Amino acid sequence: MVYKTKGVCSRFINVELDGNIISSVEFVGGCSGNTQGVAALVKGMDVHEAIRRIEGIQCGPRPTSCPDQLARALRQAIGE
């Protein structure tokens, strides 16, 4: 699925799940090193565990971040 981000530097997040397991994540735009790191860390992780760990993270004064946007994308992907 493709998720359009809001309030962050990245523009989209491409997410693929295999059941409840994250099989791949790709950020389009944003801080390349950070987004690649987040994507690598959550690969193979249970979607609910990933959401628990990254939801609510803020980027500086912003009320969201690329990891938080990924949590929102994952919630949408599983229908929450």
All heavy atoms as a GROMACS GRO file, in nm:
protein
  592
    1MET      N    1   0.084  -0.118   0.000
    1MET     CA    2   0.000   0.000   0.000
    1MET      C    3   0.088   0.123   0.000
    1MET      O    4   0.202   0.119   0.044
    1MET     CB    5  -0.093   0.000   0.120
    1MET     CG    6  -0.025   0.029   0.253
    1MET     SD    7  -0.134   0.082   0.384
    1MET     CE    8  -0.137   0.255   0.355
    2VAL      N    9   0.034   0.233  -0.047
    2VAL     CA   10   0.105   0.360  -0.048
    2VAL      C   11   0.031   0.454   0.046
    2VAL      O   12  -0.090   0.471   0.036
    2VAL     CB   13   0.111   0.421  -0.190
    2VAL    CG1   14   0.177   0.557  -0.187
    2VAL    CG2   15   0.183   0.328  -0.286
    3TYR      N   16   0.106   0.512   0.139
    3TYR     CA   17   0.049   0.604   0.237
    3TYR      C   18   0.106   0.743   0.211
    3TYR      O   19   0.228   0.761   0.203
    3TYR     CB   20   0.084   0.559   0.379
    3TYR     CG   21   0.034   0.649   0.488
    3TYR    CD1   22  -0.097   0.639   0.532
    3TYR    CD2   23   0.116   0.743   0.547
    3TYR    CE1   24  -0.145   0.721   0.634
    3TYR    CE2   25   0.071   0.826   0.649
    3TYR     CZ   26  -0.060   0.815   0.691
    3TYR     OH   27  -0.107   0.897   0.791
    4LYS      N   28   0.019   0.843   0.194
    4LYS     CA   29   0.062   0.982   0.177
    4LYS      C   30   0.082   1.043   0.314
    4LYS      O   31  -0.012   1.051   0.393
    4LYS     CB   32  -0.040   1.062   0.097
    4LYS     CG   33   0.003   1.206   0.075
    4LYS     CD   34  -0.077   1.273  -0.031
    4LYS     CE   35  -0.044   1.418  -0.052
    4LYS     NZ   36   0.086   1.465  -0.017
    5THR      N   37   0.206   1.084   0.343
    5THR     CA   38   0.238   1.138   0.475
    5THR      C   39   0.186   1.280   0.491
    5THR      O   40   0.156   1.349   0.393
    5THR     CB   41   0.390   1.137   0.498
    5THR    OG1   42   0.452   1.217   0.397
    5THR    CG2   43   0.446   0.996   0.494
    6LYS      N   44   0.178   1.324   0.617
    6LYS     CA   45   0.132   1.458   0.649
    6LYS      C   46   0.224   1.518   0.756
    6LYS      O   47   0.249   1.455   0.858
    6LYS     CB   48  -0.011   1.454   0.703
    6LYS     CG   49  -0.112   1.398   0.603
    6LYS     CD   50  -0.243   1.361   0.671
    6LYS     CE   51  -0.333   1.280   0.581
    6LYS     NZ   52  -0.287   1.144   0.559
    7GLY      N   53   0.277   1.638   0.730
    7GLY     CA   54   0.353   1.709   0.830
    7GLY      C   55   0.498   1.669   0.846
    7GLY      O   56   0.562   1.707   0.944
    8VAL      N   57   0.553   1.593   0.750
    8VAL     CA   58   0.694   1.551   0.757
    8VAL      C   59   0.760   1.573   0.621
    8VAL      O   60   0.694   1.602   0.522
    8VAL     CB   61   0.708   1.403   0.800
    8VAL    CG1   62   0.658   1.382   0.941
    8VAL    CG2   63   0.637   1.311   0.704
    9CYS      N   64   0.891   1.555   0.618
    9CYS     CA   65   0.968   1.576   0.494
    9CYS      C   66   0.941   1.467   0.389
    9CYS      O   67   0.940   1.496   0.270
    9CYS     CB   68   1.116   1.581   0.524
    9CYS     SG   69   1.162   1.718   0.633
   10SER      N   70   0.922   1.344   0.433
   10SER     CA   71   0.892   1.239   0.335
   10SER      C   72   0.753   1.262   0.278
   10SER      O   73   0.665   1.317   0.344
   10SER     CB   74   0.902   1.099   0.398
   10SER     OG   75   0.804   1.082   0.496
   11ARG      N   76   0.733   1.221   0.152
   11ARG     CA   77   0.605   1.246   0.085
   11ARG      C   78   0.513   1.125   0.087
   11ARG      O   79   0.391   1.140   0.092
   11ARG     CB   80   0.632   1.289  -0.060
   11ARG     CG   81   0.709   1.422  -0.066
   11ARG     CD   82   0.735   1.467  -0.209
   11ARG     NE   83   0.797   1.368  -0.296
   11ARG     CZ   84   0.928   1.345  -0.308
   11ARG    NH1   85   1.013   1.414  -0.235
   11ARG    NH2   86   0.975   1.254  -0.393
   12PHE      N   87   0.572   1.006   0.078
   12PHE     CA   88   0.495   0.882   0.076
   12PHE      C   89   0.571   0.774   0.151
   12PHE      O   90   0.693   0.781   0.165
   12PHE     CB   91   0.473   0.832  -0.068
   12PHE     CG   92   0.393   0.924  -0.154
   12PHE    CD1   93   0.456   1.016  -0.237
   12PHE    CD2   94   0.255   0.920  -0.152
   12PHE    CE1   95   0.384   1.102  -0.316
   12PHE    CE2   96   0.182   1.007  -0.232
   12PHE     CZ   97   0.245   1.097  -0.314
   13ILE      N   98   0.496   0.672   0.195
   13ILE     CA   99   0.557   0.552   0.251
   13ILE      C  100   0.494   0.433   0.180
   13ILE      O  101   0.372   0.420   0.177
   13ILE     CB  102   0.534   0.539   0.402
   13ILE    CG1  103   0.581   0.664   0.477
   13ILE    CG2  104   0.605   0.414   0.456
   13ILE    CD1  105   0.543   0.665   0.625
   14ASN      N  106   0.577   0.350   0.121
   14ASN     CA  107   0.531   0.225   0.060
   14ASN      C  108   0.550   0.114   0.163
   14ASN      O  109   0.661   0.094   0.213
   14ASN     CB  110   0.613   0.192  -0.065
   14ASN     CG  111   0.597   0.299  -0.172
   14ASN    OD1  112   0.487   0.340  -0.202
   14ASN    ND2  113   0.707   0.344  -0.227
   15VAL      N  114   0.442   0.045   0.196
   15VAL     CA  115   0.444  -0.059   0.299
   15VAL      C  116   0.390  -0.190   0.240
   15VAL      O  117   0.287  -0.189   0.174
   15VAL     CB  118   0.357  -0.019   0.420
   15VAL    CG1  119   0.352  -0.129   0.523
   15VAL    CG2  120   0.404   0.111   0.481
   16GLU      N  121   0.461  -0.299   0.268
   16GLU     CA  122   0.412  -0.432   0.230
   16GLU      C  123   0.410  -0.520   0.354
   16GLU      O  124   0.508  -0.523   0.430
   16GLU     CB  125   0.502  -0.494   0.124
   16GLU     CG  126   0.491  -0.426  -0.010
   16GLU     CD  127   0.570  -0.497  -0.118
   16GLU    OE1  128   0.584  -0.621  -0.110
   16GLU    OE2  129   0.618  -0.428  -0.208
   17LEU      N  130   0.298  -0.587   0.375
   17LEU     CA  131   0.283  -0.678   0.488
   17LEU      C  132   0.263  -0.820   0.437
   17LEU      O  133   0.206  -0.841   0.330
   17LEU     CB  134   0.161  -0.639   0.572
   17LEU     CG  135   0.158  -0.500   0.634
   17LEU    CD1  136   0.028  -0.480   0.711
   17LEU    CD2  137   0.278  -0.477   0.723
   18ASP      N  138   0.308  -0.914   0.516
   18ASP     CA  139   0.281  -1.056   0.493
   18ASP      C  140   0.205  -1.100   0.617
   18ASP      O  141   0.265  -1.133   0.719
   18ASP     CB  142   0.411  -1.133   0.476
   18ASP     CG  143   0.388  -1.280   0.446
   18ASP    OD1  144   0.271  -1.319   0.422
   18ASP    OD2  145   0.486  -1.356   0.447
   19GLY      N  146   0.072  -1.093   0.609
   19GLY     CA  147  -0.009  -1.113   0.729
   19GLY      C  148   0.013  -0.996   0.822
   19GLY      O  149  -0.007  -0.881   0.783
   20ASN      N  150   0.058  -1.023   0.945
   20ASN     CA  151   0.088  -0.916   1.041
   20ASN      C  152   0.237  -0.887   1.050
   20ASN      O  153   0.281  -0.819   1.142
   20ASN     CB  154   0.036  -0.953   1.180
   20ASN     CG  155  -0.113  -0.929   1.192
   20ASN    OD1  156  -0.172  -0.854   1.115
   20ASN    ND2  157  -0.176  -0.993   1.289
   21ILE      N  158   0.316  -0.938   0.957
   21ILE     CA  159   0.460  -0.916   0.957
   21ILE      C  160   0.495  -0.815   0.848
   21ILE      O  161   0.449  -0.824   0.734
   21ILE     CB  162   0.538  -1.048   0.933
   21ILE    CG1  163   0.501  -1.151   1.039
   21ILE    CG2  164   0.689  -1.023   0.930
   21ILE    CD1  165   0.533  -1.111   1.182
   22ILE      N  166   0.578  -0.717   0.884
   22ILE     CA  167   0.620  -0.614   0.788
   22ILE      C  168   0.727  -0.675   0.697
   22ILE      O  169   0.833  -0.717   0.744
   22ILE     CB  170   0.677  -0.491   0.863
   22ILE    CG1  171   0.572  -0.432   0.956
   22ILE    CG2  172   0.728  -0.388   0.763
   22ILE    CD1  173   0.626  -0.333   1.056
   23SER      N  174   0.696  -0.683   0.568
   23SER     CA  175   0.794  -0.741   0.476
   23SER      C  176   0.882  -0.635   0.410
   23SER      O  177   0.997  -0.663   0.379
   23SER     CB  178   0.725  -0.828   0.370
   23SER     OG  179   0.627  -0.756   0.301
   24SER      N  180   0.830  -0.514   0.391
   24SER     CA  181   0.915  -0.406   0.340
   24SER      C  182   0.852  -0.270   0.367
   24SER      O  183   0.729  -0.257   0.374
   24SER     CB  184   0.942  -0.422   0.190
   24SER     OG  185   0.829  -0.392   0.115
   25VAL      N  186   0.940  -0.172   0.382
   25VAL     CA  187   0.900  -0.032   0.400
   25VAL      C  188   0.995   0.052   0.317
   25VAL      O  189   1.117   0.031   0.320
   25VAL     CB  190   0.910   0.012   0.548
   25VAL    CG1  191   0.887   0.162   0.562
   25VAL    CG2  192   0.811  -0.064   0.634
   26GLU      N  193   0.939   0.145   0.241
   26GLU     CA  194   1.021   0.239   0.164
   26GLU      C  195   0.962   0.378   0.180
   26GLU      O  196   0.845   0.400   0.150
   26GLU     CB  197   1.022   0.200   0.016
   26GLU     CG  198   1.099   0.299  -0.069
   26GLU     CD  199   1.077   0.280  -0.218
   26GLU    OE1  200   0.980   0.212  -0.256
   26GLU    OE2  201   1.155   0.336  -0.294
   27PHE      N  202   1.044   0.471   0.229
   27PHE     CA  203   1.003   0.611   0.238
   27PHE      C  204   1.043   0.680   0.109
   27PHE      O  205   1.153   0.657   0.057
   27PHE     CB  206   1.074   0.680   0.355
   27PHE     CG  207   1.025   0.639   0.491
   27PHE    CD1  208   1.073   0.526   0.554
   27PHE    CD2  209   0.931   0.716   0.558
   27PHE    CE1  210   1.029   0.488   0.679
   27PHE    CE2  211   0.886   0.680   0.684
   27PHE     CZ  212   0.935   0.567   0.744
   28VAL      N  213   0.956   0.767   0.058
   28VAL     CA  214   0.988   0.849  -0.058
   28VAL      C  215   1.008   0.991  -0.007
   28VAL      O  216   0.914   1.054   0.041
   28VAL     CB  217   0.874   0.844  -0.163
   28VAL    CG1  218   0.906   0.935  -0.280
   28VAL    CG2  219   0.851   0.700  -0.209
   29GLY      N  220   1.131   1.038  -0.013
   29GLY     CA  221   1.167   1.168   0.042
   29GLY      C  222   1.207   1.154   0.188
   29GLY      O  223   1.212   1.044   0.243
   30GLY      N  224   1.238   1.265   0.248
   30GLY     CA  225   1.278   1.265   0.389
   30GLY      C  226   1.428   1.248   0.405
   30GLY      O  227   1.504   1.248   0.309
   31CYS      N  228   1.471   1.233   0.527
   31CYS     CA  229   1.613   1.216   0.561
   31CYS      C  230   1.652   1.072   0.530
   31CYS      O  231   1.617   0.980   0.605
   31CYS     CB  232   1.638   1.247   0.708
   31CYS     SG  233   1.586   1.413   0.755
   32SER      N  234   1.723   1.052   0.422
   32SER     CA  235   1.749   0.920   0.368
   32SER      C  236   1.807   0.822   0.470
   32SER      O  237   1.760   0.709   0.483
   32SER     CB  238   1.842   0.930   0.248
   32SER     OG  239   1.867   0.803   0.192
   33GLY      N  240   1.908   0.863   0.543
   33GLY     CA  241   1.970   0.772   0.640
   33GLY      C  242   1.874   0.731   0.750
   33GLY      O  243   1.866   0.613   0.786
   34ASN      N  244   1.799   0.827   0.801
   34ASN     CA  245   1.704   0.796   0.908
   34ASN      C  246   1.590   0.707   0.860
   34ASN      O  247   1.553   0.611   0.926
   34ASN     CB  248   1.646   0.924   0.968
   34ASN     CG  249   1.749   1.001   1.048
   34ASN    OD1  250   1.843   0.944   1.101
   34ASN    ND2  251   1.730   1.132   1.055
   35THR      N  252   1.535   0.739   0.744
   35THR     CA  253   1.422   0.660   0.696
   35THR      C  254   1.466   0.520   0.655
   35THR      O  255   1.393   0.424   0.678
   35THR     CB  256   1.349   0.731   0.580
   35THR    OG1  257   1.440   0.760   0.475
   35THR    CG2  258   1.283   0.860   0.628
   36GLN      N  259   1.586   0.507   0.599
   36GLN     CA  260   1.638   0.373   0.567
   36GLN      C  261   1.660   0.292   0.695
   36GLN      O  262   1.632   0.172   0.698
   36GLN     CB  263   1.768   0.382   0.490
   36GLN     CG  264   1.752   0.426   0.347
   36GLN     CD  265   1.886   0.431   0.275
   36GLN    OE1  266   1.955   0.330   0.269
   36GLN    NE2  267   1.921   0.547   0.224
   37GLY      N  268   1.708   0.360   0.798
   37GLY     CA  269   1.730   0.292   0.926
   37GLY      C  270   1.600   0.244   0.988
   37GLY      O  271   1.592   0.128   1.032
   38VAL      N  272   1.499   0.328   0.989
   38VAL     CA  273   1.369   0.289   1.044
   38VAL      C  274   1.312   0.172   0.963
   38VAL      O  275   1.264   0.074   1.020
   38VAL     CB  276   1.269   0.408   1.044
   38VAL    CG1  277   1.129   0.362   1.075
   38VAL    CG2  278   1.314   0.514   1.142
   39ALA      N  279   1.321   0.181   0.831
   39ALA     CA  280   1.269   0.074   0.745
   39ALA      C  281   1.339  -0.058   0.773
   39ALA      O  282   1.275  -0.163   0.781
   39ALA     CB  283   1.284   0.114   0.598
   40ALA      N  284   1.470  -0.054   0.789
   40ALA     CA  285   1.546  -0.177   0.816
   40ALA      C  286   1.512  -0.235   0.953
   40ALA      O  287   1.503  -0.357   0.969
   40ALA     CB  288   1.696  -0.149   0.806
   41LEU      N  289   1.492  -0.149   1.051
   41LEU     CA  290   1.462  -0.195   1.187
   41LEU      C  291   1.326  -0.263   1.199
   41LEU      O  292   1.310  -0.356   1.277
   41LEU     CB  293   1.473  -0.080   1.286
   41LEU     CG  294   1.615  -0.032   1.314
   41LEU    CD1  295   1.612   0.098   1.394
   41LEU    CD2  296   1.695  -0.138   1.387
   42VAL      N  297   1.228  -0.215   1.125
   42VAL     CA  298   1.094  -0.273   1.138
   42VAL      C  299   1.070  -0.392   1.045
   42VAL      O  300   0.974  -0.467   1.064
   42VAL     CB  301   0.981  -0.169   1.118
   42VAL    CG1  302   0.989  -0.060   1.223
   42VAL    CG2  303   0.980  -0.112   0.978
   43LYS      N  304   1.158  -0.414   0.948
   43LYS     CA  305   1.141  -0.527   0.856
   43LYS      C  306   1.144  -0.658   0.935
   43LYS      O  307   1.232  -0.681   1.017
   43LYS     CB  308   1.252  -0.527   0.752
   43LYS     CG  309   1.234  -0.635   0.647
   43LYS     CD  310   1.340  -0.626   0.541
   43LYS     CE  311   1.318  -0.735   0.436
   43LYS     NZ  312   1.419  -0.728   0.331
   44GLY      N  313   1.043  -0.741   0.913
   44GLY     CA  314   1.032  -0.869   0.982
   44GLY      C  315   0.963  -0.860   1.117
   44GLY      O  316   0.941  -0.962   1.182
   45MET      N  317   0.926  -0.740   1.159
   45MET     CA  318   0.862  -0.719   1.289
   45MET      C  319   0.710  -0.732   1.278
   45MET      O  320   0.652  -0.701   1.174
   45MET     CB  321   0.899  -0.578   1.340
   45MET     CG  322   0.854  -0.547   1.481
   45MET     SD  323   0.902  -0.380   1.534
   45MET     CE  324   1.077  -0.404   1.559
   46ASP      N  325   0.648  -0.778   1.384
   46ASP     CA  326   0.503  -0.781   1.392
   46ASP      C  327   0.452  -0.637   1.385
   46ASP      O  328   0.507  -0.548   1.452
   46ASP     CB  329   0.457  -0.847   1.522
   46ASP     CG  330   0.306  -0.846   1.534
   46ASP    OD1  331   0.242  -0.937   1.477
   46ASP    OD2  332   0.253  -0.754   1.598
   47VAL      N  333   0.350  -0.613   1.306
   47VAL     CA  334   0.298  -0.479   1.284
   47VAL      C  335   0.255  -0.412   1.415
   47VAL      O  336   0.280  -0.294   1.435
   47VAL     CB  337   0.184  -0.481   1.178
   47VAL    CG1  338   0.063  -0.552   1.228
   47VAL    CG2  339   0.149  -0.343   1.133
   48HIS      N  340   0.194  -0.486   1.506
   48HIS     CA  341   0.149  -0.427   1.632
   48HIS      C  342   0.266  -0.386   1.720
   48HIS      O  343   0.261  -0.283   1.788
   48HIS     CB  344   0.056  -0.524   1.706
   48HIS     CG  345  -0.068  -0.554   1.629
   48HIS    ND1  346  -0.081  -0.667   1.550
   48HIS    CD2  347  -0.183  -0.485   1.614
   48HIS    CE1  348  -0.199  -0.666   1.492
   48HIS    NE2  349  -0.264  -0.556   1.529
   49GLU      N  350   0.373  -0.464   1.719
   49GLU     CA  351   0.493  -0.429   1.796
   49GLU      C  352   0.559  -0.304   1.738
   49GLU      O  353   0.602  -0.215   1.812
   49GLU     CB  354   0.593  -0.546   1.796
   49GLU     CG  355   0.722  -0.516   1.868
   49GLU     CD  356   0.707  -0.494   2.019
   49GLU    OE1  357   0.601  -0.524   2.076
   49GLU    OE2  358   0.805  -0.445   2.079
   50ALA      N  359   0.565  -0.295   1.606
   50ALA     CA  360   0.623  -0.177   1.543
   50ALA      C  361   0.542  -0.052   1.579
   50ALA      O  362   0.599   0.051   1.617
   50ALA     CB  363   0.629  -0.195   1.392
   51ILE      N  364   0.411  -0.061   1.570
   51ILE     CA  365   0.325   0.052   1.605
   51ILE      C  366   0.350   0.093   1.749
   51ILE      O  367   0.367   0.212   1.780
   51ILE     CB  368   0.176   0.019   1.581
   51ILE    CG1  369   0.148   0.005   1.432
   51ILE    CG2  370   0.086   0.124   1.645
   51ILE    CD1  371   0.013  -0.054   1.397
   52ARG      N  372   0.355  -0.004   1.839
   52ARG     CA  373   0.377   0.026   1.982
   52ARG      C  374   0.508   0.100   2.004
   52ARG      O  375   0.515   0.193   2.083
   52ARG     CB  376   0.377  -0.105   2.061
   52ARG     CG  377   0.387  -0.085   2.212
   52ARG     CD  378   0.404  -0.215   2.286
   52ARG     NE  379   0.535  -0.276   2.267
   52ARG     CZ  380   0.649  -0.232   2.322
   52ARG    NH1  381   0.648  -0.127   2.399
   52ARG    NH2  382   0.763  -0.294   2.299
   53ARG      N  383   0.610   0.065   1.929
   53ARG     CA  384   0.742   0.125   1.949
   53ARG      C  385   0.758   0.263   1.887
   53ARG      O  386   0.831   0.346   1.940
   53ARG     CB  387   0.850   0.034   1.891
   53ARG     CG  388   0.868  -0.093   1.968
   53ARG     CD  389   0.976  -0.177   1.907
   53ARG     NE  390   0.992  -0.302   1.978
   53ARG     CZ  391   1.106  -0.366   1.988
   53ARG    NH1  392   1.215  -0.318   1.933
   53ARG    NH2  393   1.112  -0.480   2.053
   54ILE      N  394   0.692   0.289   1.773
   54ILE     CA  395   0.721   0.414   1.701
   54ILE      C  396   0.608   0.517   1.703
   54ILE      O  397   0.632   0.633   1.669
   54ILE     CB  398   0.762   0.385   1.555
   54ILE    CG1  399   0.648   0.317   1.478
   54ILE    CG2  400   0.889   0.302   1.551
   54ILE    CD1  401   0.678   0.289   1.331
   55GLU      N  402   0.489   0.478   1.743
   55GLU     CA  403   0.377   0.572   1.743
   55GLU      C  404   0.401   0.684   1.843
   55GLU      O  405   0.448   0.661   1.954
   55GLU     CB  406   0.249   0.498   1.779
   55GLU     CG  407   0.124   0.580   1.761
   55GLU     CD  408   0.000   0.494   1.776
   55GLU    OE1  409  -0.010   0.419   1.874
   55GLU    OE2  410  -0.086   0.502   1.686
   56GLY      N  411   0.374   0.807   1.801
   56GLY     CA  412   0.384   0.922   1.890
   56GLY      C  413   0.520   0.989   1.893
   56GLY      O  414   0.537   1.092   1.958
   57ILE      N  415   0.619   0.936   1.821
   57ILE     CA  416   0.750   1.001   1.815
   57ILE      C  417   0.735   1.133   1.742
   57ILE      O  418   0.668   1.142   1.640
   57ILE     CB  419   0.853   0.910   1.745
   57ILE    CG1  420   0.881   0.786   1.829
   57ILE    CG2  421   0.982   0.986   1.716
   57ILE    CD1  422   0.970   0.684   1.763
   58GLN      N  423   0.797   1.238   1.796
   58GLN     CA  424   0.791   1.370   1.735
   58GLN      C  425   0.925   1.406   1.674
   58GLN      O  426   1.029   1.355   1.716
   58GLN     CB  427   0.753   1.475   1.839
   58GLN     CG  428   0.615   1.454   1.898
   58GLN     CD  429   0.581   1.559   2.002
   58GLN    OE1  430   0.667   1.606   2.074
   58GLN    NE2  431   0.454   1.594   2.009
   59CYS      N  432   0.924   1.495   1.575
   59CYS     CA  433   1.045   1.544   1.510
   59CYS      C  434   1.057   1.693   1.543
   59CYS      O  435   0.984   1.775   1.486
   59CYS     CB  436   1.037   1.522   1.359
   59CYS     SG  437   1.186   1.571   1.271
   60GLY      N  438   1.145   1.724   1.637
   60GLY     CA  439   1.161   1.864   1.678
   60GLY      C  440   1.029   1.918   1.730
   60GLY      O  441   0.960   1.852   1.807
   61PRO      N  442   0.987   2.036   1.683
   61PRO     CA  443   0.862   2.095   1.729
   61PRO      C  444   0.738   2.038   1.661
   61PRO      O  445   0.625   2.071   1.698
   61PRO     CB  446   0.878   2.243   1.695
   61PRO     CG  447   0.967   2.243   1.575
   61PRO     CD  448   1.062   2.128   1.596
   62ARG      N  449   0.757   1.953   1.561
   62ARG     CA  450   0.642   1.895   1.489
   62ARG      C  451   0.570   1.794   1.577
   62ARG      O  452   0.633   1.722   1.654
   62ARG     CB  453   0.689   1.825   1.363
   62ARG     CG  454   0.753   1.916   1.262
   62ARG     CD  455   0.805   1.839   1.146
   62ARG     NE  456   0.880   1.928   1.058
   62ARG     CZ  457   0.951   1.886   0.957
   62ARG    NH1  458   0.957   1.758   0.928
   62ARG    NH2  459   1.016   1.972   0.882
   63PRO      N  460   0.439   1.785   1.563
   63PRO     CA  461   0.363   1.688   1.643
   63PRO      C  462   0.370   1.546   1.589
   63PRO      O  463   0.306   1.456   1.642
   63PRO     CB  464   0.220   1.742   1.634
   63PRO     CG  465   0.215   1.812   1.503
   63PRO     CD  466   0.352   1.871   1.483
   64THR      N  467   0.447   1.522   1.483
   64THR     CA  468   0.462   1.391   1.422
   64THR      C  469   0.605   1.374   1.373
   64THR      O  470   0.688   1.462   1.393
   64THR     CB  471   0.359   1.373   1.306
   64THR    OG1  472   0.360   1.236   1.262
   64THR    CG2  473   0.385   1.467   1.191
   65SER      N  474   0.635   1.262   1.311
   65SER     CA  475   0.768   1.232   1.257
   65SER      C  476   0.752   1.124   1.151
   65SER      O  477   0.643   1.067   1.135
   65SER     CB  478   0.859   1.181   1.368
   65SER     OG  479   0.811   1.055   1.417
   66CYS      N  480   0.860   1.092   1.081
   66CYS     CA  481   0.852   0.983   0.984
   66CYS      C  482   0.817   0.850   1.052
   66CYS      O  483   0.732   0.778   1.002
   66CYS     CB  484   0.981   0.974   0.902
   66CYS     SG  485   0.997   1.112   0.785
   67PRO      N  486   0.877   0.817   1.168
   67PRO     CA  487   0.835   0.694   1.235
   67PRO      C  488   0.687   0.696   1.276
   67PRO      O  489   0.616   0.596   1.262
   67PRO     CB  490   0.927   0.684   1.357
   67PRO     CG  491   1.049   0.760   1.317
   67PRO     CD  492   0.997   0.872   1.232
   68ASP      N  493   0.640   0.809   1.327
   68ASP     CA  494   0.499   0.820   1.365
   68ASP      C  495   0.409   0.806   1.242
   68ASP      O  496   0.305   0.740   1.248
   68ASP     CB  497   0.474   0.955   1.434
   68ASP     CG  498   0.330   0.971   1.480
   68ASP    OD1  499   0.285   0.889   1.563
   68ASP    OD2  500   0.263   1.066   1.434
   69GLN      N  501   0.450   0.864   1.130
   69GLN     CA  502   0.372   0.849   1.007
   69GLN      C  503   0.370   0.704   0.962
   69GLN      O  504   0.268   0.655   0.912
   69GLN     CB  505   0.427   0.940   0.896
   69GLN     CG  506   0.401   1.087   0.920
   69GLN     CD  507   0.254   1.121   0.911
   69GLN    OE1  508   0.192   1.103   0.806
   69GLN    NE2  509   0.196   1.169   1.020
   70LEU      N  510   0.481   0.632   0.982
   70LEU     CA  511   0.483   0.490   0.950
   70LEU      C  512   0.384   0.415   1.038
   70LEU      O  513   0.312   0.327   0.990
   70LEU     CB  514   0.624   0.432   0.967
   70LEU     CG  515   0.637   0.281   0.948
   70LEU    CD1  516   0.582   0.236   0.813
   70LEU    CD2  517   0.782   0.239   0.966
   71ALA      N  518   0.376   0.449   1.165
   71ALA     CA  519   0.279   0.385   1.254
   71ALA      C  520   0.137   0.409   1.203
   71ALA      O  521   0.054   0.318   1.202
   71ALA     CB  522   0.293   0.437   1.397
   72ARG      N  523   0.110   0.529   1.157
   72ARG     CA  524  -0.023   0.560   1.102
   72ARG      C  525  -0.049   0.480   0.974
   72ARG      O  526  -0.160   0.431   0.952
   72ARG     CB  527  -0.035   0.710   1.075
   72ARG     CG  528  -0.030   0.792   1.204
   72ARG     CD  529  -0.030   0.940   1.176
   72ARG     NE  530   0.001   1.015   1.296
   72ARG     CZ  531  -0.033   1.141   1.316
   72ARG    NH1  532  -0.100   1.206   1.223
   72ARG    NH2  533   0.000   1.203   1.428
   73ALA      N  534   0.054   0.467   0.890
   73ALA     CA  535   0.041   0.388   0.768
   73ALA      C  536   0.013   0.242   0.803
   73ALA      O  537  -0.072   0.177   0.739
   73ALA     CB  538   0.169   0.398   0.685
   74LEU      N  539   0.082   0.190   0.903
   74LEU     CA  540   0.061   0.051   0.944
   74LEU      C  541  -0.080   0.031   0.999
   74LEU      O  542  -0.145  -0.070   0.969
   74LEU     CB  543   0.165   0.009   1.047
   74LEU     CG  544   0.310   0.002   0.996
   74LEU    CD1  545   0.406  -0.018   1.112
   74LEU    CD2  546   0.324  -0.109   0.892
   75ARG      N  547  -0.128   0.126   1.076
   75ARG     CA  548  -0.266   0.117   1.128
   75ARG      C  549  -0.365   0.112   1.010
   75ARG      O  550  -0.460   0.034   1.011
   75ARG     CB  551  -0.299   0.233   1.220
   75ARG     CG  552  -0.238   0.220   1.358
   75ARG     CD  553  -0.306   0.316   1.455
   75ARG     NE  554  -0.249   0.303   1.586
   75ARG     CZ  555  -0.278   0.206   1.672
   75ARG    NH1  556  -0.365   0.112   1.639
   75ARG    NH2  557  -0.221   0.201   1.791
   76GLN      N  558  -0.342   0.197   0.911
   76GLN     CA  559  -0.431   0.198   0.795
   76GLN      C  560  -0.423   0.064   0.720
   76GLN      O  561  -0.525   0.010   0.676
   76GLN     CB  562  -0.394   0.312   0.702
   76GLN     CG  563  -0.483   0.323   0.579
   76GLN     CD  564  -0.448   0.443   0.495
   76GLN    OE1  565  -0.437   0.554   0.544
   76GLN    NE2  566  -0.429   0.420   0.366
   77ALA      N  567  -0.303   0.011   0.708
   77ALA     CA  568  -0.284  -0.115   0.635
   77ALA      C  569  -0.357  -0.233   0.701
   77ALA      O  570  -0.404  -0.323   0.631
   77ALA     CB  571  -0.135  -0.147   0.624
   78ILE      N  572  -0.370  -0.230   0.833
   78ILE     CA  573  -0.438  -0.339   0.902
   78ILE      C  574  -0.584  -0.305   0.934
   78ILE      O  575  -0.651  -0.381   1.003
   78ILE     CB  576  -0.362  -0.385   1.029
   78ILE    CG1  577  -0.348  -0.271   1.131
   78ILE    CG2  578  -0.227  -0.444   0.991
   78ILE    CD1  579  -0.291  -0.314   1.264
   79GLY      N  580  -0.627  -0.189   0.886
   79GLY     CA  581  -0.768  -0.152   0.900
   79GLY      C  582  -0.806  -0.096   1.035
   79GLY      O  583  -0.922  -0.104   1.074
   80GLU      N  584  -0.711  -0.036   1.105
   80GLU     CA  585  -0.742   0.027   1.234
   80GLU      C  586  -0.764   0.175   1.218
   80GLU      O  587  -0.707   0.241   1.138
   80GLU     CB  588  -0.629   0.005   1.334
   80GLU     CG  589  -0.624  -0.136   1.384
   80GLU     CD  590  -0.523  -0.157   1.495
   80GLU    OE1  591  -0.459  -0.058   1.541
   80GLU    OE2  592  -0.503  -0.270   1.535
   0.00000   0.00000   0.00000
